[in-house]
Amino acid sequence: MISSPLRLGIAGLGTVGAGVVRLLHDHADLLKTRTGRLLQVVAVSARDRTRDRGIDVTGLTWYDNALDLVKDPNVDVVVELIGGSEGVARALVETALKAGKPVVTANKALIALHGYELAALSADNRAPLLFEAAVAGGIPAIKTVREGLAADRLLRIGGILNGTCNHILTVMRKTGQEFAAVLKEVQDLGYAEADPSTDIDGLDAAHKLTILAGLAFGCPVVFDSVYVEGIRHIAAQDHIFAQRLGYRIKLLGIASKIHVGIQARVTPCLVPQYAPIAQVDGVFNAVVAEGEFVGRMMIEGRGAGAGPTASAIAADLVDIARGHAMTLWGVHSEVPKPVRACSISTGESAFYLRLQVEDRPGVIADITAILRDCGISLQSMLQYPAEKEVVSCVPLVLVTHRTSEAAMQTAINQIGALSVVADTPVMIRIETT
């Protein structure tokens, strides 16, 4: 028996919002067959009514003020695609939940920064809040962790969570170009924003990792406790050296459950070049989960774009239409309190260290003495000849055995202070597991 239509109000008609409208129109019969209900857009809100978005909004109620869309009695579900962790987007979601209306959003920053408060509102008002599209675009990462792996205890979660950074690193590796030149290219192609800092400084990936960690470990993680490094300091020569050592460079978000709590970091990493995650190139994302029973698994796909994101949003709408809506953090007890991730200094890793040093006797002895005194042992060392136009300095690459973050930071500070070290040392963590 076919039920009454599920009436939708969409706030935000940018690339993703228009993609959602298009998907719901083109797949209307398919979705009705799979849910038993028509998923019907009845109202929209955006700033500019005159803009051509390539979709037909004839017959839809238009609201200049997104908050008025929530008050529309004909709207059963609110779809928030405005973006941003504060302002109208946050007010819209909170207002809808307080009104008892389910919300679907792609807003990773909002969930990462305010997930605890929104989970409480969702629970108190019995209004589902779904956000599959907030992490890794069309990859069903949220459903995989919250539902598919619900019977397992997860030990690690993360992966390649930002397509812009992955594309930049891929192009740098394949062409030998420097970071700034590749960034300009991807901006010209529309893959990066005019202000790309949220992507290239790791914040976008950190938002997604915060959400994944909260789902994997059953409690929200305080966003500002996640350690974040971007990719601005990665040079073309780092890709060359990494390849010679048998690695590729990827920006990874990794969260682990350890005996003292949760570790969560977003950093560039060297990964073995034949590892599955090393093969994920371009704008693709990959999510890796590791559980006690399931072991390690990886899913990959396009992490952004109108099509993949619209598909993820529609999947959440299907869940609501079917009456299958999970709690925000996947637990059915009281909303768990937020926890802070452990300091990065509690972590351990092997490290790649690139130095620009004066080409004279005794330099290596000075550097290795510092490493020795900090309790750090070397796995390998590569010294490269100076370029023709540079006769005073040469690149020196060191690879350490696994050691503590605290010891490595102490060593880097001391090495960087040596008069024979010309530039700021570049350190990249090595992930072999």
Secondary structure, DSSP 4 states (H G I P E B T S, - for coil): -----EEEEEE--SHHHHHHHHHHHHTHHHHHHHHSS-EEEEEEE-S-SS---SS--TTSEEESSHHHHHH-TT-SEEEE-S--SSHHHHHHHHHHHHTT--EEE--HHHHHHHHHHHHHHHHHTT--EE-GGGSSTTS-HHHIIIIITTTS-EEEEEEE--HHHHHHHHHHHHH---HHHHHHHHHHTTSS-SS-HHHHTSHHHHHHHHHHHHHHHTSPBPGGGSEE--STT--HHHHHHHHHTTEEEEEEEEEEEETTEEEEEEEEEEEETTSGGGG--TTEEEEEEEETTTEEEEEEEE-SSHHHHHHHHHHHHHHHHHT----TTS--SSPPPPBPPPPGGG-EEEEEEEEEEESSTTHHHHHHHHHHHTT--EEEEEE-PPPTT--SEEEEEEEEPSEEHHHHHHHHHHHHTSTTB-S--EEEEE---
